[in-house]
Amino acid sequence: MDPKRCDVLVLGGGPAGAVTAALLARDGVDVTLLERARFPRFHLGESLAPAATAVLDDLGLRDTIDGRYLRKHGVAVQCARTGRQQRFRYDEAYEPGAALAWQVPRADFDDLLLRCARTHGAEVLEGHSADDVIFEDGCARGVIALREEGQRIEVRARLIVDATGQDALLAGRRGDRHPVAGMERTALSAHFRDVARTRGETEGDLSLILFPHGWIWNIPFLGEVSSVGALCANSWMRARQPAEALESFFDRTIEDASFAREALANATRLTPVLANAGLSWRANRRVGEGWITVGDAGGFTDPLLCAGTTLAIVGAARAASAIRDALDHGDVSAARFAPFARALDDASDLFLGTTRSLYADELSEVLLGGGARGDRRAFSSILAGDVFGDDPPWRAAWRERFHHGGDYQIR
């Protein structure tokens, strides 16, 4: 059977892949997207940042999203050890933009984005898993995919976009998936009904609760359901008893975080507790000859600052622009995509440096002590996802003070 052909082949239908495919197809590019699963399906990363709002607006999704998800105007940081807390509003940022985001159950949100890609003209093939990438003369030329019924097919393209998330097809194939030293943590998470929440503008706030074993997120959705999870140091994970159920261990973990314990006092758990380890990693190369990575397929820092959804959605928009330019010039080389890769590395480094500084207790006065107004505005800006483009003075100063990003070590 002759191979299927297209201009751009996107591997993975999560936010990074779906947004890349939607933007390219809307502009007339022949796009095929392969997605292993059948949507909807569960996924972590349920809180958006305002930086993604402009991209969703561009796709014509603003009204739909605003009608089905809870608005988010800021982030509440709470310390279980000291009882101190501060709220950071997105409109405090240096460039507030929309100053608005949403809390999104990912099963529904990802399905919405994938349908958007199909609506804009991308061919979306669910139940198709990319098994291997075809390289010829050092350049990616296509993939061998496996249909869910077991049939193998070959798809050829001018450019391969790896949006396979934590599976990271190309990074894994090259042996280029490296854990980030000092960021070894495991996420425990579940959905609950009737978690205590505020009302009014602050109802949609993301709560970040610092506690002895790491930090806890509390993400309220529209209605009665919330996502609650704990990102725990592996030293605490080793405290789990050999026969201890994950649900019991999660309950014991939450007991050490007063704000979370109180919020869950009358809540009912709706899903099993899931554990996700080895989240933080980097690849040395985000792009290559005939291929480019978007979203988590190029690395993942930490869920603390909503970095994953920001880099996926905003990064996808930047990828689509770079791909259009590359196709127009008939050049899909690594050199053509080098500026895109540098922009993603710089954005990721800013998230990583901020996260490492928080873990090193270098941000306590900014987060919980009130801090200088400029520091509050800078941190609000990072929470809002303002991490792309040439550094304005506030961002350059922040990088200099909290420089744990660009000098990251991999092991």
C-alpha positions in Angstrom: 0.0 0.0 0.0 1.3 3.4 -0.9 2.1 5.7 2.1 -0.2 8.5 3.0 1.2 11.9 2.4 0.8 15.4 3.9 2.7 18.6 4.5 2.8 18.4 8.3 2.3 15.3 10.4 1.5 16.0 14.1 2.0 13.2 16.5 -0.3 13.6 19.6 -3.6 15.3 20.1 -3.1 17.1 23.4 -3.2 20.9 23.6 0.2 21.3 22.0 -0.6 19.1 19.0 -4.2 20.2 18.6 -3.3 23.9 18.7 -0.4 23.5 16.2 -2.6 21.5 13.9 -5.6 23.9 14.1 -3.5 27.0 13.4 -1.7 25.4 10.5 -4.8 23.9 8.9 -6.7 27.1 9.2 -4.0 28.7 7.1 -4.3 26.1 4.4 -1.5 23.7 5.4 -2.2 20.0 4.7 -2.1 18.6 8.2 -2.6 15.1 9.5 -2.7 14.5 13.3 -2.3 11.0 14.8 -3.5 10.4 18.3 -3.1 7.1 20.1 -6.2 7.5 22.4 -9.8 8.0 21.8 -10.9 11.3 23.3 -12.1 12.3 25.8 -9.5 11.0 28.1 -8.1 12.1 31.5 -5.0 14.2 31.9 -3.2 16.3 34.5 -2.5 20.0 34.0 -5.9 21.5 34.6 -5.1 25.1 35.2 -4.5 27.6 32.4 -2.5 30.9 32.5 -3.6 34.1 30.8 -0.8 33.8 28.2 -2.9 31.1 26.6 -6.0 33.3 26.3 -4.8 35.2 23.2 -4.2 31.9 21.4 -7.6 30.5 22.3 -9.1 33.8 21.2 -7.3 33.5 17.9 -8.9 30.0 17.4 -12.4 31.4 18.0 -12.8 29.5 21.3 -13.2 32.3 23.8 -17.0 32.3 24.1 -17.2 28.5 24.2 -14.5 28.2 26.9 -15.9 31.1 29.0 -19.3 29.4 29.0 -18.2 25.9 30.2 -15.2 26.5 32.5 -14.6 28.5 35.7 -12.8 31.8 35.3 -9.5 32.2 37.1 -8.3 35.7 38.0 -5.3 34.9 40.3 -3.4 32.5 42.4 -3.5 32.1 46.2 -0.2 31.0 47.8 -0.6 29.5 51.3 1.9 28.2 53.8 0.7 25.3 56.0 3.7 25.7 58.3 3.3 29.4 59.1 -0.3 30.1 58.2 0.7 33.0 56.0 -0.9 33.5 52.7 -0.9 36.0 49.8 -3.1 36.4 46.7 -1.5 37.3 43.4 -3.9 38.8 40.8 -3.2 38.6 37.2 -4.0 42.3 36.7 -0.9 43.0 38.9 1.3 41.7 36.1 3.5 44.1 34.2 1.6 43.3 31.0 -1.7 42.0 32.2 -3.3 41.5 28.8 -6.6 39.7 29.3 -5.7 39.0 33.0 -8.0 36.0 32.8 -7.7 32.3 32.4 -9.8 29.2 33.2 -9.7 26.0 35.3 -10.2 23.2 32.7 -11.1 19.5 33.3 -8.6 18.2 30.7 -10.8 15.4 29.3 -13.3 17.9 28.1 -10.8 20.7 27.3 -8.5 18.5 25.2 -11.5 17.1 23.3 -12.6 20.6 22.6 -9.2 21.5 21.1 -9.0 18.4 19.1 -12.4 19.0 17.6 -11.2 22.6 16.8 -8.3 21.2 14.8 -10.7 19.0 12.9 -13.1 21.9 12.3 -10.2 24.0 10.9 -9.4 21.3 8.4 -6.8 19.0 10.0 -7.3 15.3 9.3 -7.5 13.9 12.9 -6.9 10.1 13.2 -7.6 8.9 16.7 -6.6 5.4 17.7 -3.4 5.7 15.7 -0.1 5.3 17.6 3.2 6.5 16.1 5.5 3.5 16.4 8.7 4.9 14.9 10.0 7.8 12.9 11.4 7.2 9.4 14.8 9.0 8.9 16.5 9.2 5.5 19.9 10.9 5.2 19.5 12.2 8.7 16.2 13.9 8.0 12.8 12.9 9.4 10.5 11.9 6.5 7.6 10.1 8.0 6.4 7.6 10.6 5.2 4.1 10.9 1.9 4.1 12.8 -0.1 1.4 14.4 -3.9 1.5 14.2 -5.7 0.3 17.3 -6.9 -2.8 15.4 -3.3 -3.7 14.7 -2.7 -2.6 11.1 0.5 -0.7 10.4 0.5 2.3 8.1 3.1 4.6 6.7 2.6 8.4 6.7 5.1 10.7 4.8 5.4 14.4 5.5 7.6 17.4 4.8 7.8 18.0 8.6 7.1 15.9 11.7 5.8 17.6 14.8 6.3 15.6 17.9 3.6 16.4 20.4 3.6 13.1 22.2 3.8 14.7 25.6 5.6 12.8 28.4 6.0 9.8 26.0 8.4 12.0 24.1 8.8 9.8 21.0 11.7 11.5 19.4 13.6 12.3 22.6 13.2 8.7 23.7 14.3 7.4 20.3 17.5 9.5 20.5 18.2 8.7 24.2 17.8 12.4 24.8 15.4 12.3 27.8 17.3 13.5 30.9 15.9 14.0 34.5 16.6 17.4 35.9 18.7 17.1 39.0 17.1 18.2 42.2 13.6 18.1 40.8 12.8 14.5 41.7 9.2 14.6 42.8 6.0 12.5 42.5 2.5 13.9 42.0 -0.5 12.3 43.8 -3.9 13.5 42.6 -7.6 12.9 42.5 -10.9 14.6 41.9 -13.2 15.5 44.8 -16.8 16.8 45.2 -17.6 19.6 47.7 -14.1 20.9 48.4 -14.5 24.1 50.4 -14.1 27.2 48.2 -14.6 30.9 48.2 -17.3 32.7 46.1 -17.2 35.6 43.8 -14.1 36.6 41.8 -11.8 34.5 43.9 -13.8 31.3 43.5 -11.7 30.2 40.5 -8.3 31.0 42.1 -5.7 28.3 41.9 -4.5 27.5 45.5 -0.8 26.6 45.9 -0.3 25.2 49.4 3.3 24.9 50.6 3.8 22.2 53.2 6.7 20.1 54.6 6.7 17.5 51.8 6.4 19.8 48.8 3.3 21.6 47.7 -0.4 21.0 47.1 -2.7 22.3 44.4 -6.4 22.9 44.7 -8.1 23.6 41.4 -11.9 24.3 41.5 -13.9 23.5 38.4 -17.3 25.0 37.4 -19.8 23.2 39.5 -19.0 21.0 42.6 -15.8 19.2 41.5 -12.2 20.1 42.3 -8.8 18.6 41.4 -6.5 18.3 44.4 -3.0 17.0 44.2 0.3 16.9 46.1 3.7 17.2 44.5 5.9 15.4 47.0 9.6 15.0 47.4 10.7 11.5 46.9 12.0 11.4 50.4 8.4 11.6 51.6 7.2 9.0 49.0 9.6 6.5 50.6 7.5 6.9 53.8 4.7 5.0 52.2 4.3 1.6 53.8 4.7 -1.5 51.6 1.1 -2.5 51.9 -0.4 1.0 52.2 -3.0 1.8 49.6 -2.3 5.0 47.6 -5.6 6.5 48.8 -4.5 6.0 52.4 -1.1 7.5 51.8 -2.7 10.5 50.1 -4.9 11.1 53.1 -1.9 10.8 55.4 0.0 13.3 53.2 -2.8 15.8 53.3 -2.9 15.6 57.1 0.3 17.5 57.1 -1.1 20.5 55.2 -3.6 22.5 57.3 -5.2 24.5 54.4 -5.7 21.4 52.3 -7.0 19.3 55.3 -9.6 21.9 56.1 -10.7 22.3 52.5 -11.2 18.5 52.2 -12.9 18.1 55.5 -16.4 17.5 54.0 -15.3 16.5 50.5 -15.9 13.2 48.8 -13.3 11.6 46.6 -14.6 10.8 43.1 -11.6 9.1 41.4 -8.8 6.8 42.4 -5.6 8.5 43.5 -3.1 8.6 40.7 0.7 8.7 41.1 2.9 10.3 38.5 6.7 10.2 39.0 9.6 11.5 37.0 7.8 14.5 35.7 10.8 16.9 35.4 13.1 16.3 32.5 14.9 18.0 29.6 16.0 17.1 26.1 19.2 18.6 24.7 17.5 19.2 21.4 14.0 20.5 20.7 14.4 20.5 16.9 16.2 18.7 14.2 16.3 18.0 10.5 12.7 17.7 9.4 11.3 17.6 12.9 10.2 19.9 15.8 8.9 19.2 19.3 6.1 21.1 21.0 4.7 20.9 24.5 6.0 18.2 26.9 7.7 16.3 24.1 10.6 18.7 24.5 10.8 18.5 28.3 8.8 19.4 31.4 9.8 21.5 34.3 7.3 21.2 37.2 3.5 21.8 37.4 4.0 24.5 40.1 3.6 27.6 37.8 1.2 26.1 35.2 4.3 25.9 33.0 3.1 22.8 31.1 -0.1 24.3 29.7 1.5 27.6 29.0 4.5 26.2 27.1 2.1 23.8 25.3 -0.5 26.3 24.0 1.7 29.4 23.6 4.6 27.3 22.3 2.2 25.7 19.8 1.3 29.1 18.4 5.0 30.0 18.1 5.7 26.6 16.5 2.9 27.1 13.9 4.4 30.4 12.9 7.8 28.9 12.6 6.5 26.0 10.6 4.6 28.2 8.1 7.8 30.2 7.6 9.8 27.0 7.1 7.4 25.6 4.5 7.2 28.9 2.6 11.0 28.8 2.3 11.2 25.1 1.6 13.6 24.7 4.5 12.7 22.4 7.4 16.3 22.2 8.8 17.3 22.4 12.4 18.9 25.8 11.7 15.6 27.2 10.5 13.9 26.2 13.7 16.8 27.3 16.0 15.1 30.6 17.0 12.0 28.8 18.1 14.0 26.3 20.1 15.9 29.2 21.9 12.6 30.9 22.7 11.3 27.7 24.3 14.5 27.1 26.2 14.5 30.7 27.6 10.8 30.4 28.7 11.4 27.0 30.3 14.5 28.3 32.1 12.5 31.1 33.6 10.0 28.7 34.9 12.7 26.4 36.2 14.7 29.1 37.8 11.6 30.4 39.6 10.6 27.0 40.8 14.0 26.0 42.0 14.3 29.3 43.9 10.9 28.6 45.6 12.1 25.1 46.6 15.3 26.6 47.9 13.2 29.0 50.1 14.6 32.1 48.3 11.1 33.4 47.5 9.4 33.3 50.9 9.2 37.1 51.3 7.9 37.6 47.7 5.3 34.8 48.2 4.3 35.2 51.8 5.8 38.3 53.3 4.2 40.9 51.0 7.5 41.7 49.3 8.4 44.7 47.2 5.7 45.8 44.7 8.0 45.2 41.8 8.6 41.6 43.0 4.9 41.0 43.3 4.4 42.3 39.8 7.2 40.1 38.5 5.9 37.0 40.2 2.3 37.8 39.0 3.7 38.1 35.5 5.4 34.7 35.6 2.2 33.2 37.0 0.4 34.8 34.0 2.8 33.1 31.6 4.6 36.2 30.4 7.8 34.3 29.7 8.2 34.7 25.9 10.0 37.3 23.8 12.9 39.7 24.5 13.4 40.2 28.2 11.9 43.5 29.6 13.8 45.0 32.5 11.7 43.2 35.2 12.3 39.8 33.6 16.1 40.4 33.1 16.4 41.4 36.7 14.4 38.3 37.8 16.6 36.0 35.8 19.8 37.5 37.4 18.4 37.1 40.9 16.9 33.7 40.5 19.3 32.1 38.0 18.7 28.4 38.6 17.3 27.9 35.1 19.8 28.2 32.4 22.5 26.4 34.5 20.2 23.4 35.1 21.9 20.0 35.4 20.7 16.8 33.9 21.7 13.4 35.1 
